[in-house]
Every structure is written in structure tokens, then in C-alpha cells.
Amino acid sequence: MENYSCTVTNLSKEQFDKIKKTLKGTNANLQFTKNITDEPSDNVEVKMPKEKAPRISSPYILFCNDTRDNVKKENPNATFGETGKILGQMWTNLSETDRAEYTKKSDELKKQFGGTK
């Protein structure tokens, strides 16, 4: 079941009750703003929240996601911080051609999702 969230304004008591009855038992999260009047309104406004664009991973993060499991297998007793240091050192020692591969992947994600980060 999907979870809906929106804001409804300019609503009459009758319209409010009808929406409430329709949505009973769902995961709908409605916010009713302004006053609820006795007069039916022709211009009921429903505002849905804007979808956020996904945050695009940097080339370094893409590298870490690809490499982290192998680092954990090779260093099973390493702490979270130690794993991060190992990954950082591996990134520093990575050749420019291998880095370019991750940069290309990140750029493709930016184009696909329209992100800037």
C-alpha cells in the first residue's frame, strides 16, 4: 500500500467528510489547511509534495560501494574507520584510467537523473 501525503485547501465540510470517508483505512496523510466552510467550493486545491531528485554519488563513493565488500573480506577485524582509511588509500593509489571509469559512471547518473551533485 502506498503512502500519500498532500495538502488540501478551500474545502467544505461535506467535501472534507467525503474525502475522509474515502481514505479511511489507507496510509494517506492529508493536511487540511485554511478554514472548512459550510459552503461547497468549486476550487478545491490539492498540493502534492515535489519529488526530490536522487542524490548522485561521487566517483569516490561509487568506488567504495564496489570495493567495500572485498576490503571487509580481506580485513574482517577492521573497524568502520579502518575500513574507510583502507578505501581512501586505495582510491589515492588508483590509476587515472580507473578513476576515469568511476567519473564516467557518476556523470552518466547525473545525466540520467538530472542531479548536480
Backbone as JSON Lines, residues from 0, in Angstrom:
{"i":0,"aa":"M","n":[0.84,-1.17,0.0],"ca":[0.0,0.0,0.0],"c":[0.89,1.24,0.0]}
{"i":1,"aa":"E","n":[0.6,2.18,-0.84],"ca":[1.39,3.4,-0.95],"c":[1.0,4.39,0.14]}
{"i":2,"aa":"N","n":[1.94,5.23,0.5],"ca":[1.71,6.26,1.49],"c":[1.62,7.6,0.77]}
{"i":3,"aa":"Y","n":[0.49,8.26,0.86],"ca":[0.27,9.53,0.19],"c":[0.33,10.66,1.2]}
{"i":4,"aa":"S","n":[0.84,11.79,0.78],"ca":[0.87,12.96,1.63],"c":[0.57,14.16,0.75]}
{"i":5,"aa":"C","n":[-0.42,14.95,1.11],"ca":[-0.74,16.15,0.34],"c":[-1.44,17.16,1.23]}
{"i":6,"aa":"T","n":[-1.58,18.35,0.72],"ca":[-2.25,19.43,1.45],"c":[-3.51,19.81,0.68]}
{"i":7,"aa":"V","n":[-4.63,19.91,1.37],"ca":[-5.9,20.25,0.73],"c":[-6.39,21.56,1.33]}
{"i":8,"aa":"T","n":[-6.82,22.48,0.45],"ca":[-7.32,23.76,0.93],"c":[-8.67,24.06,0.3]}
{"i":9,"aa":"N","n":[-9.33,25.08,0.81],"ca":[-10.63,25.54,0.3],"c":[-11.64,24.4,0.25]}
{"i":10,"aa":"L","n":[-11.93,23.82,1.37],"ca":[-12.76,22.62,1.42],"c":[-14.02,22.88,2.24]}
{"i":11,"aa":"S","n":[-15.15,22.38,1.76],"ca":[-16.37,22.48,2.54],"c":[-16.42,21.3,3.51]}
{"i":12,"aa":"K","n":[-17.29,21.4,4.51],"ca":[-17.43,20.32,5.49],"c":[-17.86,19.04,4.79]}
{"i":13,"aa":"E","n":[-18.74,19.14,3.82],"ca":[-19.23,17.97,3.07],"c":[-18.08,17.33,2.27]}
{"i":14,"aa":"Q","n":[-17.28,18.15,1.63],"ca":[-16.15,17.63,0.87],"c":[-15.11,16.98,1.8]}
{"i":15,"aa":"F","n":[-14.89,17.63,2.95],"ca":[-13.97,17.08,3.94],"c":[-14.41,15.68,4.39]}
{"i":16,"aa":"D","n":[-15.68,15.55,4.73],"ca":[-16.2,14.26,5.19],"c":[-16.11,13.19,4.1]}
{"i":17,"aa":"K","n":[-16.37,13.59,2.86],"ca":[-16.31,12.64,1.74],"c":[-14.88,12.13,1.53]}
{"i":18,"aa":"I","n":[-13.91,13.02,1.57],"ca":[-12.5,12.62,1.4],"c":[-12.07,11.75,2.57]}
{"i":19,"aa":"K","n":[-12.46,12.15,3.78],"ca":[-12.1,11.39,4.98],"c":[-12.65,9.97,4.91]}
{"i":20,"aa":"K","n":[-13.89,9.83,4.47],"ca":[-14.53,8.52,4.36],"c":[-13.84,7.68,3.28]}
{"i":21,"aa":"T","n":[-13.5,8.3,2.16],"ca":[-12.85,7.59,1.06],"c":[-11.48,7.06,1.47]}
{"i":22,"aa":"L","n":[-10.76,7.84,2.26],"ca":[-9.4,7.48,2.61],"c":[-9.28,6.67,3.9]}
{"i":23,"aa":"K","n":[-10.39,6.39,4.54],"ca":[-10.37,5.65,5.79],"c":[-9.73,4.27,5.56]}
{"i":24,"aa":"G","n":[-8.79,3.92,6.4],"ca":[-8.14,2.62,6.3],"c":[-6.95,2.59,5.35]}
{"i":25,"aa":"T","n":[-6.56,3.75,4.82],"ca":[-5.39,3.81,3.95],"c":[-4.25,4.49,4.69]}
{"i":26,"aa":"N","n":[-3.1,4.54,4.06],"ca":[-1.95,5.22,4.65],"c":[-1.87,6.68,4.24]}
{"i":27,"aa":"A","n":[-2.98,7.26,3.86],"ca":[-2.98,8.65,3.39],"c":[-2.7,9.58,4.56]}
{"i":28,"aa":"N","n":[-1.86,10.54,4.32],"ca":[-1.52,11.55,5.31],"c":[-1.9,12.9,4.71]}
{"i":29,"aa":"L","n":[-3.09,13.37,5.02],"ca":[-3.59,14.63,4.46],"c":[-3.5,15.73,5.48]}
{"i":30,"aa":"Q","n":[-3.13,16.92,5.01],"ca":[-3.14,18.1,5.85],"c":[-4.19,19.04,5.3]}
{"i":31,"aa":"F","n":[-5.16,19.4,6.13],"ca":[-6.22,20.3,5.7],"c":[-5.9,21.68,6.25]}
{"i":32,"aa":"T","n":[-5.73,22.63,5.33],"ca":[-5.39,23.98,5.76],"c":[-6.53,24.92,5.43]}
{"i":33,"aa":"K","n":[-6.45,26.11,5.96],"ca":[-7.48,27.14,5.84],"c":[-8.74,26.64,6.54]}
{"i":34,"aa":"N","n":[-9.75,27.4,6.49],"ca":[-10.95,27.03,7.24],"c":[-11.84,26.1,6.42]}
{"i":35,"aa":"I","n":[-12.51,25.22,7.12],"ca":[-13.5,24.36,6.49],"c":[-14.82,25.11,6.6]}
{"i":36,"aa":"T","n":[-15.43,25.36,5.45],"ca":[-16.64,26.2,5.42],"c":[-17.89,25.35,5.28]}
{"i":37,"aa":"D","n":[-19.04,26.01,5.45],"ca":[-20.31,25.34,5.24],"c":[-20.69,25.33,3.76]}
{"i":38,"aa":"E","n":[-20.08,26.19,2.99],"ca":[-20.4,26.3,1.55],"c":[-19.51,25.36,0.73]}
{"i":39,"aa":"P","n":[-20.1,24.59,-0.19],"ca":[-19.27,23.78,-1.09],"c":[-18.41,24.69,-1.96]}
{"i":40,"aa":"S","n":[-17.22,24.28,-2.21],"ca":[-16.3,25.08,-3.0],"c":[-15.98,24.37,-4.31]}
{"i":41,"aa":"D","n":[-15.92,25.16,-5.39],"ca":[-15.59,24.58,-6.7],"c":[-14.09,24.49,-6.91]}
{"i":42,"aa":"N","n":[-13.33,25.28,-6.19],"ca":[-11.89,25.25,-6.42],"c":[-11.15,24.66,-5.21]}
{"i":43,"aa":"V","n":[-11.26,23.37,-5.05],"ca":[-10.52,22.66,-4.01],"c":[-9.11,22.47,-4.53]}
{"i":44,"aa":"E","n":[-8.14,22.92,-3.75],"ca":[-6.75,22.8,-4.17],"c":[-6.11,21.62,-3.46]}
{"i":45,"aa":"V","n":[-5.45,20.77,-4.22],"ca":[-4.7,19.66,-3.66],"c":[-3.26,19.85,-4.1]}
{"i":46,"aa":"K","n":[-2.37,20.01,-3.15],"ca":[-0.96,20.2,-3.45],"c":[-0.18,18.97,-3.01]}
{"i":47,"aa":"M","n":[0.44,18.33,-3.97],"ca":[1.27,17.17,-3.66],"c":[2.7,17.65,-3.47]}
{"i":48,"aa":"P","n":[3.43,17.06,-2.55],"ca":[4.82,17.48,-2.37],"c":[5.65,17.13,-3.6]}
{"i":49,"aa":"K","n":[6.65,17.97,-3.88],"ca":[7.51,17.73,-5.03],"c":[8.43,16.55,-4.73]}
{"i":50,"aa":"E","n":[8.66,15.74,-5.77],"ca":[9.58,14.63,-5.61],"c":[11.0,15.17,-5.63]}
{"i":51,"aa":"K","n":[11.8,14.69,-4.73],"ca":[13.19,15.11,-4.69],"c":[13.99,14.26,-5.68]}
{"i":52,"aa":"A","n":[14.9,14.91,-6.37],"ca":[15.8,14.18,-7.26],"c":[16.76,13.36,-6.4]}
{"i":53,"aa":"P","n":[17.08,12.16,-6.85],"ca":[18.01,11.36,-6.05],"c":[19.37,12.02,-5.98]}
{"i":54,"aa":"R","n":[20.04,11.85,-4.89],"ca":[21.37,12.42,-4.74],"c":[22.35,11.54,-5.5]}
{"i":55,"aa":"I","n":[23.13,12.14,-6.36],"ca":[24.05,11.41,-7.22],"c":[25.35,11.15,-6.46]}
{"i":56,"aa":"S","n":[25.81,9.9,-6.52],"ca":[27.04,9.52,-5.83],"c":[28.26,10.05,-6.58]}
{"i":57,"aa":"S","n":[29.26,10.44,-5.81],"ca":[30.51,10.9,-6.4],"c":[31.3,9.68,-6.9]}
{"i":58,"aa":"P","n":[32.3,9.91,-7.75],"ca":[33.12,8.78,-8.22],"c":[33.74,8.0,-7.05]}
{"i":59,"aa":"Y","n":[34.17,8.71,-6.01],"ca":[34.76,8.04,-4.85],"c":[33.75,7.11,-4.17]}
{"i":60,"aa":"I","n":[32.54,7.57,-3.99],"ca":[31.5,6.75,-3.34],"c":[31.18,5.53,-4.19]}
{"i":61,"aa":"L","n":[31.1,5.7,-5.5],"ca":[30.86,4.55,-6.39],"c":[31.99,3.53,-6.26]}
{"i":62,"aa":"F","n":[33.23,4.02,-6.18],"ca":[34.39,3.14,-5.98],"c":[34.27,2.39,-4.66]}
{"i":63,"aa":"C","n":[33.93,3.11,-3.59],"ca":[33.79,2.48,-2.27],"c":[32.7,1.42,-2.27]}
{"i":64,"aa":"N","n":[31.58,1.71,-2.92],"ca":[30.49,0.74,-2.98],"c":[30.92,-0.53,-3.7]}
{"i":65,"aa":"D","n":[31.73,-0.39,-4.75],"ca":[32.2,-1.56,-5.5],"c":[33.27,-2.34,-4.75]}
{"i":66,"aa":"T","n":[34.05,-1.66,-3.92],"ca":[35.25,-2.26,-3.32],"c":[35.07,-2.68,-1.87]}
{"i":67,"aa":"R","n":[34.11,-2.11,-1.17],"ca":[33.98,-2.3,0.28],"c":[33.89,-3.77,0.7]}
{"i":68,"aa":"D","n":[33.12,-4.59,-0.02],"ca":[32.96,-6.0,0.36],"c":[34.29,-6.74,0.32]}
{"i":69,"aa":"N","n":[35.09,-6.47,-0.71],"ca":[36.41,-7.13,-0.81],"c":[37.33,-6.69,0.33]}
{"i":70,"aa":"V","n":[37.29,-5.42,0.69],"ca":[38.11,-4.91,1.78],"c":[37.7,-5.57,3.09]}
{"i":71,"aa":"K","n":[36.39,-5.74,3.31],"ca":[35.91,-6.39,4.53],"c":[36.33,-7.86,4.59]}
{"i":72,"aa":"K","n":[36.33,-8.54,3.43],"ca":[36.76,-9.94,3.4],"c":[38.24,-10.07,3.7]}
{"i":73,"aa":"E","n":[39.03,-9.15,3.17],"ca":[40.48,-9.19,3.39],"c":[40.86,-8.71,4.79]}
{"i":74,"aa":"N","n":[40.03,-7.89,5.41],"ca":[40.29,-7.34,6.74],"c":[39.06,-7.52,7.62]}
{"i":75,"aa":"P","n":[38.75,-8.75,8.02],"ca":[37.49,-8.99,8.75],"c":[37.41,-8.31,10.12]}
{"i":76,"aa":"N","n":[38.55,-8.01,10.73],"ca":[38.53,-7.39,12.06],"c":[38.66,-5.86,12.0]}
{"i":77,"aa":"A","n":[38.69,-5.3,10.82],"ca":[38.85,-3.85,10.67],"c":[37.57,-3.14,11.15]}
{"i":78,"aa":"T","n":[37.77,-2.03,11.86],"ca":[36.63,-1.24,12.3],"c":[36.11,-0.43,11.12]}
{"i":79,"aa":"F","n":[35.0,0.26,11.34],"ca":[34.42,1.1,10.29],"c":[35.43,2.16,9.83]}
{"i":80,"aa":"G","n":[36.08,2.8,10.79],"ca":[37.06,3.84,10.48],"c":[38.26,3.28,9.73]}
{"i":81,"aa":"E","n":[38.74,2.12,10.17],"ca":[39.88,1.5,9.49],"c":[39.53,1.11,8.06]}
{"i":82,"aa":"T","n":[38.31,0.61,7.88],"ca":[37.85,0.27,6.53],"c":[37.83,1.51,5.65]}
{"i":83,"aa":"G","n":[37.37,2.62,6.19],"ca":[37.36,3.88,5.45],"c":[38.76,4.34,5.07]}
{"i":84,"aa":"K","n":[39.71,4.18,6.0],"ca":[41.09,4.56,5.71],"c":[41.68,3.7,4.6]}
{"i":85,"aa":"I","n":[41.38,2.41,4.64],"ca":[41.87,1.49,3.6],"c":[41.29,1.88,2.25]}
{"i":86,"aa":"L","n":[39.98,2.15,2.22],"ca":[39.33,2.55,0.97],"c":[39.91,3.87,0.45]}
{"i":87,"aa":"G","n":[40.15,4.81,1.34],"ca":[40.73,6.09,0.95],"c":[42.12,5.93,0.37]}
{"i":88,"aa":"Q","n":[42.91,5.05,0.98],"ca":[44.26,4.8,0.47],"c":[44.2,4.12,-0.9]}
{"i":89,"aa":"M","n":[43.26,3.19,-1.04],"ca":[43.11,2.51,-2.34],"c":[42.71,3.51,-3.42]}
{"i":90,"aa":"W","n":[41.82,4.46,-3.07],"ca":[41.39,5.48,-4.03],"c":[42.57,6.37,-4.42]}
{"i":91,"aa":"T","n":[43.38,6.73,-3.44],"ca":[44.55,7.56,-3.71],"c":[45.52,6.87,-4.67]}
{"i":92,"aa":"N","n":[45.68,5.56,-4.49],"ca":[46.61,4.79,-5.31],"c":[46.01,4.33,-6.64]}
{"i":93,"aa":"L","n":[44.74,4.59,-6.86],"ca":[44.06,4.15,-8.08],"c":[44.58,4.93,-9.28]}
{"i":94,"aa":"S","n":[44.76,4.23,-10.39],"ca":[45.27,4.89,-11.6],"c":[44.23,5.85,-12.17]}
{"i":95,"aa":"E","n":[44.69,6.8,-12.97],"ca":[43.79,7.8,-13.57],"c":[42.76,7.14,-14.49]}
{"i":96,"aa":"T","n":[43.15,6.07,-15.19],"ca":[42.2,5.41,-16.09],"c":[41.08,4.73,-15.3]}
{"i":97,"aa":"D","n":[41.43,4.13,-14.16],"ca":[40.4,3.51,-13.32],"c":[39.5,4.57,-12.68]}
{"i":98,"aa":"R","n":[40.11,5.69,-12.28],"ca":[39.31,6.78,-11.72],"c":[38.36,7.34,-12.77]}
{"i":99,"aa":"A","n":[38.84,7.43,-14.0],"ca":[38.02,7.96,-15.09],"c":[36.77,7.1,-15.31]}
{"i":100,"aa":"E","n":[36.91,5.79,-15.07],"ca":[35.76,4.88,-15.2],"c":[34.66,5.25,-14.2]}
{"i":101,"aa":"Y","n":[35.06,5.52,-12.96],"ca":[34.07,5.89,-11.94],"c":[33.53,7.3,-12.18]}
{"i":102,"aa":"T","n":[34.36,8.18,-12.7],"ca":[33.89,9.52,-13.05],"c":[32.85,9.44,-14.15]}
{"i":103,"aa":"K","n":[33.09,8.57,-15.12],"ca":[32.14,8.38,-16.22],"c":[30.81,7.84,-15.69]}
{"i":104,"aa":"K","n":[30.86,6.87,-14.78],"ca":[29.64,6.32,-14.19],"c":[28.85,7.41,-13.45]}
{"i":105,"aa":"S","n":[29.57,8.24,-12.7],"ca":[28.91,9.31,-11.95],"c":[28.28,10.32,-12.9]}
{"i":106,"aa":"D","n":[28.98,10.66,-13.98],"ca":[28.44,11.6,-14.97],"c":[27.2,11.04,-15.65]}
{"i":107,"aa":"E","n":[27.2,9.73,-15.92],"ca":[26.02,9.09,-16.53],"c":[24.82,9.16,-15.59]}
{"i":108,"aa":"L","n":[25.06,8.96,-14.3],"ca":[23.97,9.07,-13.32],"c":[23.45,10.49,-13.26]}
{"i":109,"aa":"K","n":[24.35,11.47,-13.35],"ca":[23.93,12.88,-13.35],"c":[23.03,13.17,-14.54]}
{"i":110,"aa":"K","n":[23.42,12.65,-15.71],"ca":[22.61,12.87,-16.91],"c":[21.27,12.18,-16.81]}
{"i":111,"aa":"Q","n":[21.27,10.95,-16.27],"ca":[20.05,10.16,-16.16],"c":[19.04,10.8,-15.2]}
{"i":112,"aa":"F","n":[19.53,11.29,-14.05],"ca":[18.62,11.8,-13.02],"c":[18.61,13.31,-12.94]}
{"i":113,"aa":"G","n":[19.44,13.97,-13.71],"ca":[19.45,15.43,-13.71],"c":[20.0,16.03,-12.45]}
{"i":114,"aa":"G","n":[20.8,15.3,-11.7],"ca":[21.37,15.82,-10.47],"c":[22.59,16.67,-10.76]}
{"i":115,"aa":"T","n":[22.95,17.45,-9.75],"ca":[24.13,18.29,-9.89],"c":[25.24,17.83,-8.97]}
{"i":116,"aa":"K","n":[24.93,16.98,-8.03],"ca":[25.96,16.51,-7.09],"c":[26.37,15.11,-7.44]}
